[in-house]
Amino acid sequence: MAVDKETVRKVARLARIAEPEQRLEPLAAELNGILGWIEQLNEVDVEGIEAMASTVDVSLPMREDKLEEGYTGGGQPENVVANAPKTEDHFFVVPKVVE
């Protein structure tokens, strides 16, 4: 399938994208290049090759919920803010960003 200047104009209008007239021909060439790559991908024989990843029916392994050695979280607020440039009462002090 080849994309011409008129097709690009129509798609731009439907997408409500304002494209100047001088950009229509280069866009048509870019889209034809993309479609050419897609056609090359369609020629690849993938018969018998199983998909490497899937987002369907994926279950992640569960782990025991326990504290690890070196954990610096709850109960140790001084460790949490130890590397902060400025703190006050175990809170991070940052410059005001909203006026």
MARNU-351625 format. One record per atom (N, C-alpha, C): x, y, z; atom name. Coordinates in steps of 0.05 Angstrom, whole numbers. Layout:
// residues N
X;Y;Z;CA
...
// end
This chain:
// residues 99
17;-23;0;N
0;0;0;CA
18;25;0;C
14;42;-19;N
29;67;-21;CA
13;90;-11;C
26;108;4;N
13;131;14;CA
21;155;-3;C
1;170;-13;N
7;193;-29;CA
1;219;-14;C
7;241;-26;N
4;267;-14;CA
-25;272;-5;C
-44;264;-22;N
-72;268;-15;CA
-80;252;9;C
-70;228;12;N
-76;211;35;CA
-65;224;60;C
-41;234;59;N
-29;248;82;CA
-46;272;90;C
-55;287;70;N
-72;311;75;CA
-98;302;90;C
-110;281;80;N
-135;271;91;CA
-131;262;120;C
-110;246;125;N
-105;236;152;CA
-99;259;171;C
-83;278;162;N
-77;302;178;CA
-103;317;186;C
-120;320;166;N
-146;334;172;CA
-162;318;192;C
-164;292;188;N
-180;275;206;CA
-168;276;235;C
-142;277;237;N
-129;278;263;CA
-127;306;274;C
-137;325;258;N
-136;353;266;CA
-108;363;271;C
-90;355;253;N
-62;363;254;CA
-57;382;231;C
-49;406;237;N
-44;426;216;CA
-16;421;204;C
-14;412;180;N
11;408;166;CA
13;426;142;C
35;441;140;N
37;459;117;CA
40;442;91;C
32;454;69;N
32;440;43;CA
59;429;36;C
81;443;43;N
108;433;35;CA
116;409;52;C
103;403;74;N
110;379;90;CA
95;354;82;C
75;356;65;N
58;333;58;CA
74;312;42;C
89;321;23;N
105;302;6;CA
126;287;23;C
142;302;39;N
162;287;56;CA
148;268;76;C
125;276;87;N
111;258;105;CA
101;233;91;C
92;236;66;N
84;212;50;CA
108;194;46;C
131;205;41;N
155;188;37;CA
162;174;63;C
161;188;85;N
167;175;111;CA
147;152;117;C
122;157;113;N
101;136;118;CA
105;113;99;C
112;117;74;N
118;95;56;CA
142;79;65;C
162;92;76;N
185;78;87;CA
178;61;111;C
161;71;128;N
152;56;152;CA
136;32;142;C
118;36;123;N
102;14;113;CA
119;-7;99;C
141;1;87;N
160;-17;75;CA
173;-35;95;C
181;-24;118;N
192;-40;140;CA
172;-60;151;C
147;-51;153;N
126;-69;163;CA
122;-92;143;C
123;-87;118;N
120;-108;98;CA
143;-128;100;C
168;-118;105;N
190;-136;109;CA
186;-154;133;C
175;-142;155;N
170;-159;179;CA
149;-180;173;C
130;-174;156;N
109;-194;150;CA
121;-217;134;C
144;-214;121;N
156;-235;105;CA
172;-255;122;C
177;-248;147;N
193;-265;165;CA
177;-290;172;C
189;-313;169;N
175;-338;176;CA
178;-344;206;C
156;-342;220;N
156;-346;249;CA
141;-371;257;C
136;-388;237;N
121;-413;242;CA
137;-430;262;C
123;-438;283;N
136;-456;303;CA
153;-442;324;C
155;-416;322;N
170;-400;342;CA
151;-390;363;C
157;-397;388;N
139;-389;410;CA
146;-360;418;C
125;-345;426;N
129;-317;434;CA
147;-316;459;C
164;-296;460;N
184;-293;482;CA
171;-281;507;C
151;-265;504;N
138;-253;527;CA
108;-250;522;C
93;-249;544;N
65;-245;542;CA
55;-230;566;C
35;-214;563;N
23;-200;586;CA
-3;-214;595;C
-9;-236;582;N
-33;-251;589;CA
-26;-275;606;C
-41;-279;627;N
-37;-302;644;CA
-9;-304;655;C
1;-282;667;N
27;-282;679;CA
24;-281;709;C
36;-300;722;N
36;-299;752;CA
64;-297;762;C
69;-278;780;N
95;-273;790;CA
99;-290;816;C
124;-299;821;N
129;-314;845;CA
125;-297;870;C
114;-309;890;N
110;-295;916;CA
134;-300;933;C
141;-280;950;N
163;-283;969;CA
152;-278;997;C
167;-288;1016;N
159;-284;1044;CA
163;-254;1051;C
144;-243;1065;N
146;-215;1073;CA
161;-213;1099;C
187;-206;1097;N
204;-204;1121;CA
224;-182;1118;C
235;-172;1140;N
255;-152;1139;CA
282;-164;1132;C
296;-151;1115;N
323;-160;1107;CA
344;-145;1123;C
367;-157;1126;N
389;-144;1140;CA
397;-119;1124;C
402;-97;1139;N
409;-72;1126;CA
385;-55;1118;C
361;-64;1124;N
337;-49;1118;CA
337;-23;1134;C
332;0;1121;N
333;25;1134;CA
305;38;1135;C
284;23;1136;N
257;34;1135;CA
246;39;1162;C
221;31;1166;N
205;37;1190;CA
220;32;1216;C
215;50;1235;N
227;47;1261;CA
255;59;1262;C
267;68;1240;N
294;78;1240;CA
294;104;1223;C
279;125;1232;N
278;149;1216;CA
305;163;1212;C
323;160;1231;N
349;173;1228;CA
365;161;1205;C
361;135;1200;N
374;123;1177;CA
362;131;1151;C
336;136;1151;N
322;144;1126;CA
333;171;1116;C
336;190;1134;N
344;217;1126;CA
374;222;1129;C
390;201;1134;N
418;204;1140;CA
434;218;1118;C
427;214;1093;N
442;225;1070;CA
429;251;1059;C
407;260;1072;N
394;284;1062;CA
411;309;1068;C
412;328;1050;N
428;352;1055;CA
417;369;1078;C
390;369;1082;N
378;384;1104;CA
353;370;1114;C
352;367;1141;N
329;353;1153;CA
320;369;1178;C
295;363;1186;N
284;375;1210;CA
264;355;1222;C
269;346;1247;N
252;326;1260;CA
246;302;1243;C
267;291;1231;N
266;267;1215;CA
249;271;1189;C
247;295;1179;N
234;301;1154;CA
254;314;1135;C
251;310;1109;N
268;323;1089;CA
259;353;1087;C
278;371;1086;N
273;399;1082;CA
280;406;1053;C
260;416;1038;N
265;423;1010;CA
255;451;1005;C
265;464;984;N
256;491;978;CA
227;491;969;C
213;512;975;N
185;515;967;CA
183;517;937;C
166;502;924;N
164;502;895;CA
137;512;885;C
118;516;903;N
92;526;896;CA
88;553;910;C
79;573;894;N
75;599;906;CA
46;604;911;C
// end
